[in-house]
Amino acid sequence: ADRNTRSCCDSEQEKAMLEQKRDKEVVMAAVQQSWRALEVADKTARSDRNIVLAAVRQNPAALGFAASLQRGRRSLVLEAVRVDGCAIQHAVSALQADEEVAGEAV
């Protein structure tokens, strides 16, 4: 019985992982069509570095829809502010005060 329970749980876990992967792929495809898709994406997608990066590369304002984890990622914020200095307003306060980030935003 334990063996069947374990395989049942494993398959449920695998199913959940496949669903999550598929969801990320759907969101990524949507973001690649339009960065604004990030605005309506769920928190998991807004926390995904690759999805946020794809949106920010289209329009640095997309940083405003990213989860705080990504708005605190220095490399991502630098990439955004190098294209549009106004994107600094979407960065976490520590990065807004960062000398290099602020310098790139000017």
Secondary structure, 3 states (H helix, E strand, C coil): CHHHHHHHHHHHHHHHHHHHHHHHHHHHHHHHHCCCHHHHCCHHHHCCHHHHHHHHHHCHHHHHHCCHHHHCCHHHHHHHHHHCHHHHHHCCHHHHCCHHHHHHHC
